[in-house]
Amino acid sequence: MRQVWIALLPVVTAVLYFAAEWKADAEKAKVEFSIKGPFGTVHGHFTGLKSTIRFDEHDLSGSSITASIDAGTVSTGIGLRNHDLRNKEQWLNTDKYPGISFRSKKILKTGSGFNADGDLTLKGVTKPIQIPFTFNTSGGNAGVFKGGFSIRREDYGIGKPGGSVGDMITITLEVPVTR
């Protein structure tokens, strides 16, 4: 019996390790933002999410999330604004800062879901951030992560201090996943 257990140990370990791996559906993922502008709220989004998601609500200490997005995919629906956001130093300057990334340090259970505590890197500036999120599964092999958070744009060197652009950028996330 001991020999059978020793032979099965690598298989059991592999099953447990991969049980919490989730693959994001980048085509259906929504990474959206909004900020107050001089003529009303500006809404936009990014595409092309890349991520590694290891999440098990029963093993939060073994869970982690890393994600990145190509800053050059920013879209607000207005070509001239998109051009300025991508090319001007005061905004995203995507040639110099091509990616936006998040790496969790820990994931905690809350009363309404979970918090991913980690680091957000934007325009070469890395700051700690907390992203509240929920996770709902459908059938055990598919699910959706939903979350949102706000950042001060000046903390990341976005825009000029003061002015007619709002101080806070609100980001909402909806990421369908499968095993």
C-alpha positions in Angstrom: 0.0 0.0 0.0 2.8 2.4 0.8 4.3 1.9 -2.7 1.0 2.7 -4.3 0.8 5.9 -2.2 4.3 6.9 -3.1 3.6 6.3 -6.8 0.4 8.3 -6.6 1.8 11.3 -4.7 3.1 13.2 -7.7 -0.3 12.8 -9.4 -2.2 14.0 -6.4 0.2 16.9 -5.9 -0.2 17.9 -9.6 -4.0 17.8 -9.4 -4.0 19.9 -6.2 -1.6 22.4 -7.7 -3.5 22.9 -11.0 -6.9 22.8 -9.4 -6.8 26.5 -8.7 -5.4 27.7 -12.1 -7.8 29.8 -14.1 -7.4 31.0 -17.7 -8.8 34.5 -18.5 -10.8 34.9 -21.6 -9.0 38.0 -22.9 -11.5 38.5 -25.8 -14.4 38.9 -23.3 -12.5 40.5 -20.5 -13.6 44.1 -19.7 -11.0 46.6 -18.3 -12.8 49.9 -18.3 -12.0 53.3 -16.8 -13.8 56.6 -16.2 -12.6 60.1 -15.2 -14.2 63.4 -15.0 -13.2 65.6 -17.9 -13.8 69.3 -18.7 -17.0 68.4 -20.7 -18.3 65.5 -18.7 -17.1 62.0 -17.6 -14.7 60.3 -20.0 -15.2 56.5 -20.4 -12.7 54.2 -22.0 -11.3 50.7 -22.0 -8.2 48.6 -22.7 -8.0 45.2 -24.4 -5.5 42.3 -24.6 -5.5 41.3 -20.9 -2.7 38.8 -20.1 -2.8 37.1 -16.7 -1.9 34.3 -14.4 -4.6 33.6 -12.0 -4.2 31.0 -9.2 -7.3 31.3 -7.0 -8.9 29.0 -4.5 -11.3 30.6 -2.0 -10.3 27.7 0.4 -6.6 28.4 0.0 -6.1 32.1 -0.1 -2.5 31.9 1.1 -1.8 29.8 -2.0 -3.7 32.2 -4.3 -2.2 34.9 -6.5 -3.0 37.1 -9.4 -0.7 38.8 -11.9 -2.1 40.7 -14.8 -0.9 43.1 -17.5 -2.3 45.1 -20.3 -0.9 46.9 -23.3 -1.3 50.6 -22.6 -1.4 51.2 -26.3 -4.9 49.6 -26.6 -6.5 52.5 -24.7 -9.7 53.6 -26.4 -12.2 56.3 -25.5 -14.1 56.3 -28.8 -12.5 59.5 -29.9 -9.5 59.1 -32.2 -7.7 62.4 -31.4 -8.1 61.8 -27.6 -6.8 58.2 -28.0 -3.8 59.6 -30.0 -3.0 62.1 -27.2 -3.4 59.5 -24.5 -1.0 57.2 -26.2 1.6 59.7 -27.4 1.8 62.6 -24.9 4.2 62.4 -22.0 1.6 64.0 -19.7 -0.8 61.1 -20.3 0.3 57.5 -20.9 3.2 57.9 -23.4 2.8 54.2 -24.5 6.1 54.2 -26.4 8.0 54.9 -23.2 5.6 53.0 -20.9 4.0 50.2 -22.9 2.4 48.2 -20.1 0.2 48.5 -17.1 0.6 45.7 -14.6 -0.7 44.3 -11.3 0.9 41.7 -9.0 -0.9 40.5 -5.9 1.0 40.1 -2.6 -1.9 38.5 -0.7 -5.6 37.8 -1.2 -8.0 38.1 1.8 -11.7 37.2 2.4 -14.0 40.1 3.1 -17.7 40.3 4.0 -18.7 40.9 0.4 -16.0 39.0 -1.5 -12.2 39.3 -1.5 -9.4 41.9 -1.6 -6.3 41.5 -3.7 -3.5 43.5 -2.0 -0.6 44.1 -4.4 1.3 46.5 -6.6 0.0 48.5 -9.6 2.6 49.7 -12.0 1.6 52.5 -14.4 3.9 54.9 -16.3 6.9 53.4 -14.5 5.5 54.2 -11.0 4.7 51.3 -8.7 2.3 51.8 -5.8 0.5 49.5 -3.4 -3.2 49.1 -4.1 -6.1 47.0 -2.9 -8.6 45.7 -5.4 -11.9 44.5 -4.0 -13.5 41.7 -6.1 -16.0 38.9 -6.2 -15.7 35.5 -7.9 -18.7 33.6 -9.1 -18.4 30.1 -10.6 -20.8 28.5 -13.0 -20.5 24.8 -13.2 -17.2 24.6 -11.4 -15.0 24.9 -14.5 -16.0 28.5 -15.4 -16.5 31.7 -13.5 -16.2 35.5 -13.5 -14.0 37.8 -11.5 -15.5 41.3 -11.0 -13.9 44.2 -9.2 -13.1 47.8 -9.2 -10.9 50.4 -7.6 -9.8 54.0 -7.9 -6.4 55.7 -8.2 -5.2 59.3 -8.0 -4.0 60.1 -11.4 -1.2 62.4 -10.1 0.2 59.5 -8.1 1.2 57.9 -11.4 2.2 61.1 -13.3 -0.9 61.2 -15.4 -2.0 64.7 -16.5 -1.0 68.0 -14.9 -1.7 68.9 -11.3 -5.1 70.5 -10.9 -6.8 71.6 -14.0 -10.1 70.5 -15.5 -9.4 66.8 -15.4 -10.7 64.9 -12.3 -8.3 63.7 -9.6 -9.5 60.1 -9.5 -9.6 57.4 -12.2 -12.1 54.7 -11.5 -11.2 51.2 -13.0 -13.7 48.4 -13.3 -12.9 44.8 -14.2 -14.9 41.9 -15.4 -12.8 38.8 -16.3 -14.5 35.6 -17.4 -12.3 32.5 -16.7 -12.2 28.8 -17.3 -10.1 26.0 -15.9 
